[in-house]
Amino acid sequence: MSSALAYAQEGLFSKACHILTSSGSAPNNNTVLELLKSKHPLSDPPITPAMSTAPAIHVPPDFNISAILRSFPKATACGPSGLRVQHLIDALNATLPTSIDSLLRQVINLLITGTFLLLLPPT
């Protein structure tokens, strides 16, 4: 109840309602695990081209990825992958061996050139 009130005070009414109507988490047992595995089977990872083979269209250096990500509203819902904008913001702020900023630029370059669409399996 206190979590629902806290969300409501922050203006996150959908989260507050979700907490009030939630039936809780599923039990942590093998039956639930097997049910989840049957609903979400593993597949082979996609084959992606090396980043160096992408065409020469590039995100301009003054394109501020961090500012774009921070412009999303708080608690923006995730897509089918479960990736949220907050995950990317957290990764940008983390100390990692590879810059997330440069990796995001490479992904954006793939998207704007249309190369990424060629990698998707047919539906």
C-alpha positions in Angstrom: 0.0 0.0 0.0 2.8 2.4 0.8 4.4 1.8 -2.6 1.2 2.6 -4.3 0.9 5.9 -2.3 4.5 6.8 -3.2 3.9 6.2 -6.9 0.6 8.3 -6.8 2.4 11.2 -5.0 4.9 11.1 -7.9 2.1 11.2 -10.5 2.8 7.7 -11.7 -0.8 6.6 -11.4 -0.6 3.6 -13.7 2.1 2.1 -11.5 0.1 2.8 -8.4 -2.9 1.1 -9.8 -0.8 -1.8 -11.0 0.5 -2.4 -7.5 -3.0 -2.3 -6.0 -4.4 -4.8 -8.6 -1.3 -7.1 -8.7 -1.8 -10.6 -7.5 1.9 -10.8 -6.6 4.7 -12.8 -8.1 4.6 -16.4 -9.3 6.2 -18.9 -6.9 9.9 -19.7 -7.5 9.7 -23.4 -8.4 10.5 -25.8 -11.3 6.9 -25.9 -12.6 6.9 -22.1 -13.1 10.4 -22.2 -14.6 9.4 -24.9 -17.1 6.3 -22.9 -18.1 8.4 -19.8 -18.6 10.9 -21.7 -20.7 8.1 -23.1 -22.9 6.7 -19.6 -23.5 10.1 -18.1 -24.2 12.2 -20.7 -26.1 15.8 -19.9 -26.9 16.8 -19.3 -30.5 20.1 -18.8 -32.3 21.5 -15.3 -32.0 21.2 -13.2 -35.2 24.0 -13.0 -37.6 25.2 -9.4 -37.7 27.7 -7.9 -40.1 30.9 -6.4 -38.7 30.4 -2.7 -37.9 33.2 -1.8 -40.2 31.1 -3.0 -43.2 28.4 -0.5 -42.6 27.9 2.2 -45.3 29.5 5.6 -44.7 26.5 7.4 -43.2 27.3 8.6 -39.7 25.6 10.2 -36.8 27.1 13.7 -36.5 29.6 14.3 -33.6 27.4 17.0 -32.2 24.4 14.6 -31.9 24.0 14.3 -28.1 22.7 10.8 -27.4 22.6 11.3 -23.7 20.4 14.4 -24.1 18.0 12.5 -26.4 17.7 9.6 -24.0 17.1 12.0 -21.1 14.3 13.7 -23.0 12.1 10.6 -22.7 9.5 10.8 -19.9 10.3 9.1 -16.7 9.0 5.5 -16.5 8.7 5.2 -20.2 7.5 1.7 -21.0 9.8 -0.9 -22.6 9.3 -2.5 -25.9 9.1 -6.3 -26.6 12.8 -6.7 -25.8 12.3 -5.4 -22.3 14.9 -2.7 -22.9 14.0 0.6 -21.2 15.5 4.0 -21.9 16.6 4.1 -18.3 18.8 1.0 -19.0 20.7 3.0 -21.7 21.0 6.0 -19.5 22.4 3.8 -16.7 24.9 2.2 -19.2 26.0 5.7 -20.4 26.8 6.6 -16.8 28.5 3.3 -16.0 32.3 2.7 -16.1 32.6 0.1 -18.8 35.5 -1.2 -20.9 33.8 0.0 -24.1 31.9 3.3 -24.5 28.2 2.7 -24.8 28.0 6.1 -26.6 30.1 4.8 -29.5 28.2 1.5 -29.6 24.8 3.3 -29.7 26.2 5.5 -32.5 27.1 2.3 -34.5 23.6 0.9 -34.0 22.0 4.2 -35.1 24.3 4.2 -38.2 23.0 0.7 -39.0 19.4 1.8 -38.5 19.6 5.0 -40.7 21.4 3.2 -43.5 18.7 0.4 -43.6 21.4 -2.3 -43.0 19.8 -3.4 -39.8 16.5 -4.3 -41.6 18.4 -6.7 -43.8 19.5 -8.7 -40.7 16.0 -9.3 -39.4 14.6 -12.8 -40.0 11.4 -13.0 -42.0 8.2 -13.2 -40.0 
